[in-house]
Amino acid sequence: MLAVEYDVMPDGLVEVVALINAVDEEGSDPDGEGWLAWRRSHEDGGLGCARIPATELARMEATEDPEELRAIVESVILADRLAKEEVPA
């Protein structure tokens, strides 16, 4: 499982911190749930991380275009922020 870790600045600018291969070395956690749980234990409660969906990961692996990679990561981050910032009605 690949995840993106990011920070959102007070002015709304988003900074990518890292792309994380969250599968443990022994392969016993293929979904990266251990890493995600650890990341949620941080001060921001995991707001600054998102799992990269399998379809987007496949697109990332299929391209060598840096602009396309950037667009894919941006779309994952924006979708994650939208989902996390929605206020329940």
C-alpha positions in Angstrom: 0.0 0.0 0.0 1.3 3.4 -0.9 0.3 6.5 1.0 1.1 10.2 0.7 1.9 12.2 3.7 1.4 16.0 3.4 1.1 19.2 5.3 -1.5 22.0 4.8 -0.1 25.4 5.5 -2.2 28.1 7.2 -2.5 29.9 3.8 -3.9 26.7 2.2 -0.7 25.7 0.4 -0.2 21.9 0.4 3.2 20.5 0.8 4.0 16.8 0.0 6.1 15.4 2.8 6.6 11.8 1.5 5.3 8.9 -0.4 5.3 6.0 2.0 5.4 2.3 1.1 3.4 1.2 4.1 3.6 -2.5 3.6 5.7 -4.1 6.4 8.9 -5.9 5.5 7.5 -9.4 6.4 4.4 -8.8 4.2 2.0 -9.5 7.1 0.3 -6.1 6.7 -0.3 -5.8 2.9 -2.9 -3.0 3.4 -0.6 -0.9 5.6 -3.1 -0.7 8.4 -0.3 -0.7 11.0 1.4 2.3 9.5 -2.0 4.1 9.1 -2.9 3.4 12.7 0.6 4.7 13.8 0.1 7.8 11.6 -3.3 8.5 13.1 -1.7 8.6 16.5 0.1 11.8 15.6 -1.1 15.3 16.7 -3.2 15.8 13.6 -5.0 12.5 14.0 -3.9 11.4 10.5 -5.4 14.3 8.7 -2.1 14.7 6.7 -2.0 11.3 5.2 -4.0 9.5 2.5 -3.9 6.0 1.0 -3.3 6.1 -2.7 -6.1 4.1 -4.3 -5.1 1.0 -6.4 -6.4 2.7 -9.6 -4.3 5.8 -9.0 -1.3 3.7 -8.1 -1.6 1.8 -11.3 -1.7 5.1 -13.2 1.4 6.3 -11.3 3.3 3.1 -12.2 2.3 3.3 -15.8 3.7 6.8 -16.4 7.1 8.4 -16.5 5.7 11.9 -16.9 6.5 14.0 -13.8 3.6 16.3 -14.5 1.1 13.4 -14.6 2.6 12.0 -11.4 2.1 15.4 -9.8 -1.5 15.6 -11.0 -2.3 12.1 -9.7 -0.8 12.9 -6.2 -2.6 16.3 -6.1 -5.9 14.7 -7.0 -5.5 12.1 -4.2 -4.6 14.8 -1.7 -7.5 17.1 -2.7 -10.0 14.2 -2.5 -8.7 13.3 0.9 -8.9 16.8 2.2 -12.5 17.2 0.8 -13.5 14.0 2.5 -11.9 14.9 5.8 -13.1 18.5 5.9 -16.8 17.7 5.0 -19.1 18.8 7.8 -21.9 16.2 8.4 -25.3 17.7 7.8 
